[in-house]
Amino acid sequence: MLSSSLIRPGARIRTLAATALLGLLAVFLLPVTPADASAPLRQHAAGRGKFIGTALATGPLSNETQYRTIAATEFSQITAENAMKWDATEPSQGQFNFSGADAIVDFATQNNQQVHGHTLVWHSQTPSWVQNLGATAMRTAMQNHISQVAGRYADNPALVSWDVVNEVFDDNGNLRTSFWYNTLGQSYIADAFRAARAADPDARLCINDYNVEGINAKSTAMYNLVSSLRQQGVPVDCVGFQGHLAIQYGFPNDLQQNLQRFADLGVQVRITELDVRMQMPRDSAKDATQATYYRNVVNACLAVTACAGVTIWGFTDKYSWVPDTFSGQGAALIYNESYQQKPSYTAVHDALAGGTSTDTTPPTAPGPPAATNITASSATLTWTASTDSGGSGLAGYTVYREQGSTDPQLGQSSTASVTLTGLSANTQYQVYVRARDGAGNLSTPSATATFTTTTGGGGPGGPCTATGTVQTQWNNGYVVQPVTVTNTGTAPTNGWTVTFTLPAGHTVTGSWNATLTTSGQTVTAKSLGYNGTLATGASTSFGFQASRPGGNTQTPSGYTCSAP
Ligand code: G2I
């Protein structure tokens, strides 16, 4: 199956051959079988005939392996965040610089991605030499710029589309009184499209704007302009809806309907610059709202045949225009600053992966997590994998902190292990894991595990850690096995002591691999001769059984290790 977004109007034979090759590759990626449920975004998007894209900044693209890896692995389409704009490509008249633009196109070629060119004619990021020209010279400069920039990539199969004009409307839906409009009048728009068609006859030519996602005065002005341009034979092939959203302003619920009315004009539509900002700081409730916005946008595009795909305006919160523009706002993207996937990533992933799934069977519960490599701020959790039989396949896991009514997420993973970071020192964490499948069904929670981060510099506890895992429990008792003891210090232990808190009314009825004594609610477990010596980084374990009043569901907590 060939992705419609890869087909360019009037494509030449050579381009078609390249496109057919892409199609062949897509066939190998298809169909999205259950085993692929944790596959990257681009694989799921291909299965739905859409692209999933990101804007890229050339700095991190050349400097950061992690940035490059995610950009290459997760996305099938890229847009230069700044490198193809006028100030980058023609800073002074007739002096063209394609270093950044070429870097983007080369990267896309290497990674079998399509490039959307952004942008040929815009009022922003255009040098003052352009703005100061008289009408005739300005029109000539515009046509020359389009001819040189779009012309450069006209034969490059990676570059499939252009934002010819960007943000031609003001916020009320009137044509923006930019220097373009003031000097050339409205005709600059049609002229730009005609020049772009001449420069790259195969490229799909788009008009792009913000605050046009819902049906409103501005999007209706856009609708009328596109309709009138096409009636005049101006080559407008596509409309870009930027999608700079904010959770505090609400979601444009008529997005799908709006996309469809444009599609009915005969144009392709696409989401070109999606991000969803929030008032900082982040919290799990805001993350959850943000995730629903991302999911809704992807679902709206999936529901409209003429929607080619969704481009996210960057992918990591480490590089986003939002904090520089909206004071106090941020966290608008799908990876955090440390390149960890956020709930918004999961939302995009699961919307793309959802397919026509009728899977309502959740995966099995993961095994109880075991914590290792505990430091003052991090811990690695590992558990026995879940299985999924409902058809959509296992998609990943989410780790939660047990806190009563709302349990915050501590991490996500597509494998049965995750390293939690950003934890507080000398703090007890009770955690559990849930699995989810490709259709978004959540498993029941795993058993909880409790660990305590180290003090990060002297103080009680350490230089060892202890984690207790409830192996099995019944109405009036349970077995905790293993309690894992790990030497986190720099020297071997010479015996260790673990303490933990027994809930009221509970009694230890047996133990192994340690000697347990109870005083009030505090249990002290001491190593035996054969397991008191732990090399740096080594672990051992003990276990115990306890009884509790019938119906009581509590289990011990506060495992703390110390070693002389
Ligand atoms: O403003 C968000 C986007 C709205 N739609 C059109 C997009 O082209 C626009 O992108 C942003 C980039 O994300 C920013 O990165 O456009 C801004 C310019 O209007 C870009 O900001 C510029 C800064 O203004 C410059 O100071 C800086 O040198 O980024 C440049 C490169 O980092």
Boltz pocket constraint, residues with backbone or C-beta under 6 A from the ligand:
constraints:
  - pocket:
      binder: B
      contacts: [[A, 81], [A, 82], [A, 124], [A, 125], [A, 166], [A, 210], [A, 242], [A, 273], [A, 321]]
      max_distance: 6.0
